[in-house]
Amino acid sequence: MDPASQPWLDALSEEDLHFLRRFLLASGSLKEVANAYGISYPTVRGRLDRLIAKVQAVEDPRIRDPFRRQLQVLLAEGQLSAVAARKLLDAHKAALKQGENAT
C-alpha cells in the first residue's frame, strides 16, 4: 500500500505535517519541540493530543459515515465544540431517518 495515500495522512494539514516532522526530528521530545516553536510544553502536548485525536477519528473503523467522521476530525482540531458536534450529528441522523421514511 502506498504510504502517501493513507487516509490519516491525507487528513493532515500542511501545518500538521510540519509539526509531525519537527516532532520526529526531535526524537519525540516535546520539550525540544516547545523550544523550537518558542511555546510552552503544555501547548505542544495539547497540539500533539489534538493531532492524535484527529488521526484516531480518521482511522476509527466504527465510524463509517463520512459526515460523522468529518465531525470527529473538526472536534479533534478544536474547530467545533462537543455540543455543536452533537447537535449536528443529531440533525444529520434525523435527516437520514426522514429520507428513509420518504421512500
C-alpha positions in Angstrom: 0.0 0.0 0.0 1.3 3.4 -1.0 2.0 5.4 2.3 1.3 8.6 0.5 -2.3 7.6 0.0 -3.2 6.7 3.6 -6.5 8.3 4.7 -5.0 9.5 8.0 -2.1 11.2 6.2 -4.5 12.8 3.7 -6.4 14.3 6.6 -3.4 16.2 7.9 -2.9 19.8 7.0 0.4 21.3 6.0 0.7 22.7 9.5 0.1 19.2 11.0 2.7 17.7 8.7 5.2 20.4 9.7 4.6 19.8 13.4 4.8 16.0 12.9 8.1 16.4 11.0 9.6 18.6 13.7 8.4 16.1 16.4 10.1 13.2 14.6 13.3 15.1 14.1 13.2 16.0 17.8 13.0 12.2 18.5 9.7 12.7 20.1 10.9 15.3 22.7 8.1 17.6 23.4 10.4 19.9 25.3 12.6 20.2 22.2 9.6 20.9 20.0 8.4 23.5 22.5 11.8 25.2 22.4 11.9 25.1 18.6 8.4 26.8 18.3 9.0 29.1 21.3 5.9 27.9 23.1 5.2 26.1 26.3 5.4 22.3 26.9 1.6 22.1 27.7 0.8 23.9 24.4 2.9 21.3 22.5 1.3 18.5 24.5 -2.2 19.8 23.6 -1.3 20.1 19.9 0.0 16.5 19.9 -3.1 15.3 21.7 -5.3 17.0 19.0 -3.2 15.5 16.2 -3.6 12.0 17.8 -7.4 12.5 18.1 -7.6 13.6 14.5 -5.7 10.5 13.3 -7.8 8.3 15.5 -11.0 9.8 14.1 -9.9 9.1 10.6 -8.8 5.6 11.3 -11.7 4.5 13.6 -13.3 1.5 11.9 -16.5 2.1 13.8 -17.1 5.4 12.1 -18.5 4.5 8.6 -20.5 7.7 8.0 -18.3 10.3 6.3 -20.3 13.1 7.9 -19.7 11.7 11.4 -16.0 11.2 10.6 -15.7 14.8 9.5 -17.4 16.0 12.7 -14.9 13.9 14.7 -12.0 15.5 12.8 -13.3 19.0 13.3 -13.9 18.2 17.0 -10.3 16.9 17.3 -8.9 20.1 15.6 -10.8 22.3 18.1 -12.8 23.8 15.3 -16.1 22.5 16.7 -17.4 22.2 20.2 -18.7 18.9 21.5 -22.2 20.5 22.0 -22.2 21.7 18.4 -21.0 18.3 17.1 -23.7 16.5 19.0 -26.4 18.9 17.6 -25.2 18.5 14.0 -25.0 14.7 14.4 -28.5 14.5 15.8 -29.8 16.7 12.9 -27.9 14.5 10.4 -29.4 11.3 11.9 -32.9 12.9 11.8 -32.4 13.9 8.1 -31.3 10.4 7.2 -34.2 8.8 9.0 -36.6 11.3 7.4 -35.1 10.4 4.0 -35.6 6.7 4.7 -39.2 7.2 5.7 -39.9 9.2 2.5 -39.0 6.2 0.3 
